[in-house]
């Protein structure tokens, strides 16, 4: 550390507006930021010890583990850094927060109210316990983000202990009669509340995630004392230095739903005009032995500066990772609430939304129906209405939770059509085909366009 300047590394391997905002805040506070990512990172062991590139004094961990198929690799990387430098959001705490049921167990053991829940590895035991949760129950994967892998199911629906390759569990549905479904996100940094927002579910949905179209409202100035204590305690119990704590109010009071170590900033800033980035930067600088002006932190929090930071590696600006290639038809694993099946799916870049056959949807328990969408088939000027459901599709080792339309595809070769909601992550090679046994090259396939 030179002249009191702290070198703050932000460990984030994906392109993140939140990472950019933290790094910009570090520089605006008079210190030096380093984006620790693929293009510039190396750790060397030699006879003189361990050397870091880039070298930093302290690290803020923002690895997005819920979106990767191999979180243990990134957790190992974070653990390596933790053994060398002070770290905010240490690996063990982020691992606990990554697994929603593990978070619930940790909080319940500490006396923090959480919704009743059941995780069972046996199918029979999980469905035997279904009746304990009332008419409707939340069924969710233990690892997920942006509301993906979360369903509200009725009394007659059976469920599996796994959805695709993810463990799943049941959780009591917390609602207040007659009210628009909402929850509360409180952003905690250190021992202070930075801001809070009510999140309202969009029309025809019950999940409140901003990424799914949920609306937000500032709640920073009217938090009950109970909520303040629960939010700060939850972050502390899980072991996180900064977190978005999600709470919900039911007839019996408040409950903590999740504690998110990589909660986004944009929704909170939209609602409250307060950015957590300068406060996270302050926490990191002080952990590294530096000093900041608290008034300057408060001034910076009035702006969400997620522009390209000067510390972004030059290679990162120029790098364009080549998308994974999949075939015109591809073998995929499709999962619902009661089962999974490997099928041959067709890629259709003209379709905005993935589509599944009614028979296949029933077989895997896709549902419940969320809403109705209108689509136009082929060159027809007329449109038809189709129900839509949440679906988990595994492609080339990656898992995608999408809202798929249901249609009768029994007269077509492929029971599953991949739309742009999945294909945007891949490069389609029309020369590659994985054909089903009953494939008929002369049978005409419909294509659809969402209106």
C-alpha positions, 0 to 999 in steps of 0.5 A: 500500500503506497501513500495510504492507497488501497488496491481493491480487487473485485473477483468477478469473471462475468461482465457485471454492471455491479462490478463496474460500479464498485470499481468506479466507486473505489477510484472515486474514493481515491484508491485503486481498483483491479478487476480480477477476471479471466484476461488478467489473472494469474497466481504463481507459486515459487520458492519465494512464495505465492504471487498474485497478478494483479496484486491487490490488498483486499478482495470483494468477492462477486462470483456469480455461482448460481449461473455456472454449471461448475460452482466448485471450480469458482469456489476453489478460486475464491478459496485460493484468494481468501487464503492470501488476502482479506476478502469480503463475502468469503467462499463459505458464506457464499456457498451457504447463500448459494443453496437456498435450503442451506440458508434456511437451515442456517437462519432457522437454527439462529432463530430468524423466522423463515417459511416452513420447508421440506427437502427430501431425497426420496420421491415418496417422502417429498410427496408425503410431506406435500399435504403439510403446506396447504392448498398451494405450495412453492416448489423451487430448486435449491440453486437458482437466480432471477426467479428461475426454477420456482413454481407455485403448485396445487394440491394434486401435483406430484413433484420430484426431489430434483429438477434436471440436475438441481436439488429441489424442495417444498416451501410454504407459500406466504401471502396476505389475503387480498393483496397484490403479491409482493416482497421486500428486498433490503440491501445490507452492507456491513452492519447498516441498511443501504436501502430497501424496496418493495417488489411487486409481481408482474401481471399473470405471475406471482414472482417479484423478481425485477428480471421477470418484469416486477415493479419496484417501490422505495421502502427505505424510510419506512422499514419496521424495526423488526425488518431492520433487525431481521435483515442485518441479522440474516446477513450476519448469520449467513456470514455475508459482508454485503447482501440483498436480503429478501423478506415477505410479510404474512398473516403471522409476521415477517419471514426471510426468504433468501440472502443473496450475495450478488444481488443487483443494484439497478432495481434498488437504485431505480426505487430509492436513488441509492447505489450500494456500490460506494458503501461496498467500496468503503468496506473493502478499503477499510478492510484493507487498512485504508481510509475514506471520507464518509460524506464522499461515500454518501455523495457518490451513492446518489449516482449509479456509475456502471460505466467502463472502469479504467481498471477493466483489462484491455483484452476484456474490451476486445474479447468476444467469446465464441458462443457454444455451437449446437445443431439444428436439432439437438439432444436436450434434457427437459424437466418439469415439476414431476420428471425429466426426459431426454428428447431431440429438440429443433432449433428455431431462431424465428421463434421468440419463445420455446414451445413444448408438446402437450403430451411431453408437458404432461409427462414431465409435469410442466406447469402450472399455467402462468398466462396465455400468449398469442402466436402466429404460425408460419406465414399465416396472418391469423393468431392463436392463443397458447398457455405458457409454463415454466420449463427447465431445459438442459443444453450442452451442459447448461441449464435454462429456465424459460417460459415456454408455450404449450401446443399440440405438436403430435403431428410434428417430428419434434416435441420440443422447439427451442426459441430465441430465449434459449438460442441467444446463448448459442450459435446454431450450426444448421448442418448438424442434426441429431435425429429422432428414430421416427424422423420423417424428412417429408413432414412439414414443421410449423414455425411460430412467431410471438405477437 
